[in-house]
């Protein structure tokens, strides 16, 4: 086999191996943190979601808030992080359904202000940098007065 024939066979193989390995996923960077109330207490259950801003197809990263108050975000897999950029954030702290407490009158009220349930009203923006990110999300308690 001549040198030119070998090159013609290897060059396309090399190109396919370099291009074919890409999954089309945008790079993610580790994001962990806590959700904190004004008195310093941590939210110890719920879900947090980051949605990148300013793109046609939003990419979201989610994480469960652990009993110790920590969370780790995942975009394509659990705990793989979030894409770099500016993100809107929502926090949801509802009781787990299926435990029996959802029966009328038994569902406890969330301690988290309801404005954090929606990207449009939460007001939380976090910049994810192309490095390891550790963030503190400051939130307010739910109003205690039904009129609020």
N, C-alpha and C positions, 0 to 999 in steps of 0.2 A: 504494500500500500504506500503510495507516494505521500510526500509531506503536504502537498496541496489538498489531496483527498482527505487526509487526517484533519487538517485545519477546517475544511468545509463541513466535516461531520461534527467536530468538537465545538465550533463556534455557535451553531444553533442550540446545541445541548447546553452550553454555558449560559446563553441568553435565557432559555426556558427555565433553567434552575434559578437564575437571579430574579426573574420576573414572576415565575409561577409560585414562589413561596409566599408571596404577599397575600394576606387574607382580606385586604381592603379596610381593615380596622384602623382607626386613628389611634395614635400612641396615647397611652394613659400613664398617669403618675400617681403614686400613692397619696391617698387623702385619708386622714384619721382626725378624730377630734372628740369634743364633748359639746352638749347643749346645756347652757347655764342660765339660771334664773338670776334676777337682780340681787337676791340675798346670797348668791354663791352656791346654792343647792343645784345639783345636776338633775336633768331629766333622765330617768332610769328605765324608760320603756318607750317604744314607738319606732317610727321609721323616719329617715331623712332622705331627701331627694335633691340632687343638684341638676339643673338643666342649663346647658351652655346657651348663652345669649348671642344674638347677631348672626345666626346661621339659618339657612332655609330649612334644613332637616335637623331639628334639635336632637342632641345626644344627651341622654340622662344617665346619671349614676345614682344608685341607691344603696342604703345601708340600714341595718337594724341597729337600734340603740340598745346596748347591752345593759344588764342590771348594774354594772359598775359605772354606767353613764357614758361609756365610750362607744364610738362607731367607726367603721371602716367602710369606705365606699367601693362599689364595684360597678363597672360599665358593661363589660362583655362577660365577665366571670365574677364570682364573689371575691371581694377584696382586691380587685386588680386596679382600682383607682378611678380617676376621672380624667377627661381630656383637659389640656391646658386652655385657659381662657377665663372670661367672666361668666359666672353662673348665678342664676336665680335659685333660691333655696326655699323648699317647703319642709315643714316638720309636722308630723301627725302623731299624736299620742292618745290613741283610742284603746279601750280595753279589747282584748282578744275575743272575738266572737266564737261561740261554740263551747264556752266554759259554763254556761248556765246563767251567768250574770246578766245576759242580754234580755232576760225576761222583763216585761214592763215593771218599772219602778225599781229594778235592781241594777240597772246600768249606771255605774258611777260617772259623774261628770268629769270631763277632762280638766286637768289642772293647767293645761296650756291654752293660751289665748287662741280663739278660733281663726284669727287673721293669718296665722302661720300655715293653714291648710291649703292656701291658694298662692300660686306664684305671683298673681297680680296684686295681692294685698300683703304678702309677708314682709316686703321691704328689705329682705336679706339678700345681699349680693356678696359673693365670695370670689376672689381671684385665685384660680388654681394655677400654680407656677409649674414649669417643666422640671420639677425636682420633687423631693419628698415634702408633703404639705401636712401641717398639724394646725387645725383651726379650732377656735372657740366660737360657737354660735350663741349669741346672747338673745334671750327671748323673755317675754313677760308672762306672768300668770294670767289665767282666765279671770275675767271680771267676776266678782262675788255677788254683785247686785244684778238681778235679772233685767233691770232697766238699762244697764250699760250696753 
